[in-house]
Amino acid sequence: MVEALSESERFPLLTAEGRRLLHWLHENEFAPRYNHHCGDRLTTEGLRRVIDFENELHTASNGWQSGTQPAWLADFAAMCFDDVPFYRRYGAMPADFSLIPTCERADLSREPWLFVPDSQSLDDLIVYCTSGTTGQPLDVLSHPNVSSMYLPLLRFIVGTRGVKLEGSAGRVAVALVCFQKSTITYASISTFLNQAGLIKINLNPNDWRDLNDRARFLDECNPEIYTGDPISFAELMTLPLRTRPKALVSTAMMLTAGLREKLETHFSCPVIDLYSMNESGPIAVANDEGHAVLPHCIYVEILRDDGTVCAPGERGEITLTGGFNPFLPLLRYRTGDHAAMQFRGRLPMLVGLEGRAPVVFRSTSGRRINNIDISTMLKPFALTQFALHQFIDGSLRLRVRGALGNPAQLRDVLIALFGAQQRLVIESVDSFGDKVMQYTSDYAE
């Protein structure tokens, strides 16, 4: 049995002001039914590292020009070959970086422990379980500092649109909003943001005592920034909020231009499309020309199907090296997403990014169903690959790679989600080809 952490273990540097705000977030009369306790676990040394990381964002020249590589890349690759069990399987490191084999999400899903460097202490190991919206469900091994290192990147990202994420004691800096059947929710305090509040909430009415409490609580929190995905932001627009944030940052799914314009008009603030993955953290931020790769420890290649590097402007698969998670150094990691790369000096740009588009399904009663909820329901089955399609008449077809296992149980969980009258066909297939579109629907959103 794992013992719960104490407050001092969750928040080693919590001040009296931070404690008062945390208490208020928990005890507010309109607060949701939180289901989790979460702290930043930042020590003095951890805080110093996060501050150093923010300084690096503004001072380091981590970009690269066409035909070149960042200065840190060779040493990073050598570390992977020397210290990481998965990459040691490759044998001797090639002199040419482009000859290093690639890896993919299935490798992480199957053996995540093999990506942990031998020299990395396990004392602060945490495990983050993803929903598996674009592939196999994944347990990401991570470090407490990694969560806090998202905040300098978030501040940098909103700064590209002239927004300043301040963060200070007594106020809520960031609200992560979800709209799912179930997800972890909590209130926390950020040491890095000067004891400001962070909340993760689910807009699903079942998480609240009263439907109107969603808007009441968010108005009282008045967060500087909202983060979420297109589905949660569409629900956020339905709330009668009196307050307005400085910016919305959309991640996890592709944000269409039409929805972005609608959100910007409704909230009277910039809406920023961020390309990010749980495995790597933020990768690139959208602008008028495409998605600008962020100036930190990520090197991006665009690869053809045969693993060779695409020329500038040629479309291929986005492949990552680097990252700030010490438990998951990525070396030529195929993302499954596609784009072309162009350069603006030393600034790499992803053009025509084909990321993870949100797919909304309909239940037999007409209720919208987030594809994340479907992933959550199917996660216990550990399906290698699957594709769910909803036809215009509402019927569903689930195709599963390989043996079906127990199709009756698969059917039961989907019927429970979509409704007793749902028509459903389940098929076994030998292969989906190079990449499967996991969720598709004939319904127009």
C-alpha positions, 0 to 999 in steps of 0.5 A: 500500500502506497502512503499518501504524501504529507503537505510538506512533501507535496509542497516543500517550499509552501508559504503561509500565503500559499497555504491560505490560497490552497485552503480557499481553493479546496473549501470554496463553496462553489469548488468541484469535487476534486478527486486528487491531491497534487503538489509541485514537490519543488525543493530549493534545488528544483526551483533553481533548476526551473529558473535556470531553464527559463533563463535558457529559453531567452539566452540560449541559441538552441535553434538550427539552420537547414543542414545543421544540428544544434550544438548539444545533439552529439553529446546527447546522442552519446549519452543515450548510447552509453547510459540508456538500456533501450538505445544500447541495444542498437550497438555502436553509435553511428558517426552519422546521426541520420543513421541512428534507428528510430523508435516509436510510441509502441516501444515506450508503451511496451517497455518504458523502464528501458528508457530510464538512464542507468545513472538516473536516481529513482528516488523521485520517480513518478508515473503519468498515465496518458489516455492514449488518444493517438495510439497505445495508452502510455505510462510516462515515467517522469520527475516532479521538476518536469511539471514545473518546467512546463510553466516557463515554457507556458510563460514563453509561449503566451509571451509570443502573443504579448501576454505576460503570465505573472503569477503571484500569491493569492491569485490563480495563475492557470486553470486547466479545463477538461470536458471528459467523462472522468479525469484527475482533478485537483487544486495546487500551488506553484512555487515557481509562480510565487505561490500562485494557484493552479487548478485542473477541473472537469467541466462535466456536470457530474463533477459539481454539486450544482451545474451553475457552480462551474461558472461561479467557481471560475469567476471567483478564481479568475485565472490568468490563463486557461489551458485545455483542448478544443472540446473543453474550450467549446464547453467553456464558451457555454458558461456565463462567465463574467471574467475573461482570461489573458489568453487560452492555450489549446493543446492535445488536439488540433485547433481549427482556424474557425474555432480559434476565431470563435474563441477569440471573439468570445473571450476577447483574448488570444487563443494559442495553438500549442503542439505538444506531446506527453512524451516530450512536452511542448514542441512548437507554437502556432503563428501565421506561417506555421508552428515555430519550434520552441527554443529549448532542448528539442531537435526536430527532423522530418523523415520519409517512410524509409527513415531518410531525412526530408528536404526543406518543404517536403512533407514527412513524419515529425521525429524528435530528439531531446526533451527535459524529462530525465526519465525519458530521453528521446532519440529519433522518436517518431511521433506519428504526426506529419508536417514539412519543415522550413527555416526562418534563419535559425528558427525551424518552422513546421508547416502544414502540421497534421496533428491530433484532430478532436473527434466528437461522437454521438450517443444514441440520445444525441449526447456528445462523446469526447474521444478521450472518454472512449480511450479511457474505456478501452484502455484496460483491453491493452489493444495494440491498435484499433480504429473506431468509426461512426457512420452518418446513421450513428452506427459504429464500427470498431476494428482491432488489430490481431486477436479480439480477446473478449469481444463481448467485453469490448461491446459491453463497455462501448454500449455502456458509453453510447447507449443500450440501442447503439448498433456496433460491429467489431472486426479483427484485422491483420494490419492497418498499414503505416498509421491508423486514424484511431477515431473518425466520424461522418458527423460534421462538428 
